[in-house]
Amino acid sequence: MSAPTIERLGDQALLLRWGDSADIAVNRRVHALAGRLRAAAAPWLVDCVPAYASLAVFFDSATLPGEDPMAVVAECVSAILAGEERRSGATPSRLVEIAVCYGGDHGPDLDDVASACRLSAAQVVERHSRPEYLVAMLGFSPGFPYLLGLDAELAVPRLATPRVCVPAGSVGIGGAQTGVYPNAGPGGWRLIGRTPQCLFDARRAPPAQVMPGDRVRFVPIDAAQFQALHERET
């Protein structure tokens, strides 16, 4: 695992960077370090927030030894990275299956995506549901998973004019990314399907059904299955 650069992110946070690319291998390094930092349970560590190629490390300055937080965190990271080099094998991650009804009212942009990609709607569904995606990070809205692993041929630009309200559970494509809107709200990604599963509920612990570092597989279902699962969820 290569060493990141470290920069300040406010008075009690640092940002560790491995460049600017949205790369699966880099993102796995981010999650591996976040996991090791949490497992080390340093008394000064408040939280770790992963992104595509960076990790925000929040600390409590009152419990941080020394006067230079950057030096303390850098020393801790260096020790973890040295230990990672002696480890063999990847840390197993959780696989979450998400049922999706593609097309129709649930995926109003499916045909447009198919046309733009010079594929049939069925081919788009097959290519979208084939991979195991990596949850790179959560953002934009509570529980929104940014997923890496989209077939490059399905990359399409966002809508020129975002929708005012996207239904909760909508599955969309925005550029080279795919993701799921856990809550209703505005959005500009092209909607190709929808899941009846509740991906975010503030009453649950944890509230988000999928977490950074998880793997996701989309499972196509029909409208009748969608309705049955929706009634079960509600």
N, C-alpha and C positions, 0 to 999 in steps of 0.2 A: 504494500500500500504506500503510495507516494505521499510525501509530506505536503500539507496545504500551506498557503500563505495565511497570515493572521493579521487582522486589522480591527480597529476599535469600532464598536457599534453602540455608541452611547456610553454612559457612565458605568453601567454594570453588565455589559455584554460585549462579546467579541465575535467576529465573523471569520470563520475558517473557509478558505476558497480552494477549489481544485480546478480553477479555470471557469469558463462560461458555457460549456457545452452541455446539451441534454443527452448524455450518454449513459447507457445502462451500467457499464463497468464503473464509471465514475460515481454514479448514484449509489451503487452497491457499497463503494468505499465510504460514502457519506453515512449510510445507515450502519455500516459496521462500526465506524468510530463512535457514532451516537450511542449504539448499544453498549460498547465497551466503557464509554464515559459514565453511562447510567449505572452499569454493573459495578464500576469502581466506587460509586456512591461517595464521592468526595463531599465533605460537609459544606463546602462553598458552592457546590453546583445546585442551581435552581431549576434549570430546564435546558434541553437541547431541542432545537427546531430545525429539521432537515429541509433542504430545498434540492433542486436538481444537482448542482455542483458546489453547494456550500452548506455550512452548518453553523447556525447561530448558537452560541453558548452563553447562557445567562448565569451570572454568579452573584453571590451575596458578598459584597465587599467587606462586611463586618466580620466574616469568618474566613476570608481569604488571607493566607499567610503572606507576609512580605508587603512591599509597597508597589510592586509592579505586577498587576494582574496578567498582562500579556506574557510575562516570563513564567509565571506559575502555570498558566494554561498550556503554554508551549512545552514546558517540561513534562507535564502530564500527558499531553498528546504524543510527544516523542517516545515516552515510555510505553504507551499503548501500541504505537506503530512498530516499535522494536519487538514487542511481544507478538504482534500479528504476523511478522515475518517468520516467526518460529512455528506458527500454527499451520496445519495442513487441512485442506477441505473448507468448503463454504458453510456458513451458518445456515441451517434450514429455516425457511420462512413459511408463513401460513398461506394456504391457498383458500381463497374465497370465491365461490361461484355466485354469479349474479345473473338471474333469469331476465331475458330481454325479449320483448315483443317488437319485432322490427317492422318498419313501414306503416302505411295507413295513417290513421289519426295519431298513432304513437310515434311515428317517424316521418314527419311531413317532408323532410328534405332527402329522404332515401333515394328517390328517383333522380333528383338533381345531382346528388353525389355520384350515382351510377353513371349518369350521362357524362359528367365531367371527367370521370375516370375511364370512360369507354368500356364499362362493364355492365352486366345485367344487375338488377337489384339483388337477385339470388347470389351472384358472385360477390357482391359487396358484403352481404350478410355472412357468407362462408368465410371470407377473408378477415372480416372483423371479429368473428367468434372463434377463429382458429388459434390465435396465439395465447400464451399465458403472459399477461401484462405485469409489469412491476409498478407498484404504487410509489411514485417518485417523491410525492409530497402531498400535503393537504393545503388548500388555499382558496382564494377567491370568495368562497362562502363557507360556512361551517361544514366540515366533512367532505368537501369537494375533492375527489381524488384525481390528481394528474397522473396519467398512466403512460408508461413508456413501453414500446413494443409494437406500435401500430405498423401494419404493412405499408411500406412507402408508397405503394400505388394508390392508397386510399387517402393520401394527404390532399386536402382541399382547403382553400382560404375560408376565413370566417365570413359571415354575412356582411354585406356592405352596410346594412342598417340592422343593429341588434334588435331582437324581440324585446318588448316591454316586459313580458312575463313568459317564462319557460316553465312548463309543468314539472313538479317534483318527480324525480326518477328518470328524467330524460337523459338519453345517452347521445353524446354529440362528438363531432370531429371538428377540431380547429387547427388548421395547419397540419403539422406532423404529430399532433397530440390527440388523444381521445380521453373522455372522462364522463362522469355522471353528475348531474345536478341533483344534490340531495334535497334541496328545498326549492320551492317556486320562487322565481325572481327573474330579473332581466338577464339576457345572455345572447351572445352573437355566434355561438358555435352551430354547426349544421346538425340538426337533429335527425338521427336515423332510427331511433327506437326508444323504448322506455321500459324501465323495470318497476314492478309493483313492490319491490322490497324497500323498506325504510332504511336508508343509509345513514341517517342522522336523527337522533332523538336525545334531547338534552336530559331526559329522565333516566337514560341508560348509563351504565358505567362499563366501559367508556362510551361516550355518546356516539362516536363514529363507528360504523360497522366494519370499515376497512381502515387500516392504519399504514403509515409510511413503512415501506419495506415488505409489506404483504404482496402476494401474487394474486391476480384476478383473472378469472376465466368467465367469459360471457356465454350463457347457455340459451340458445334461441327457443322461444315458446310461442304458441299461437294465442289468438285473442281470448279464447275460452280459458286457457290456462292462466293468462294474465288476470282475468276477472276473478278466477278462483283464488289465486294467490293474493290479489288485492283485498278481497273480502277477509281472508285469513289474517292479513297484516293489520287490518282495521278493526 
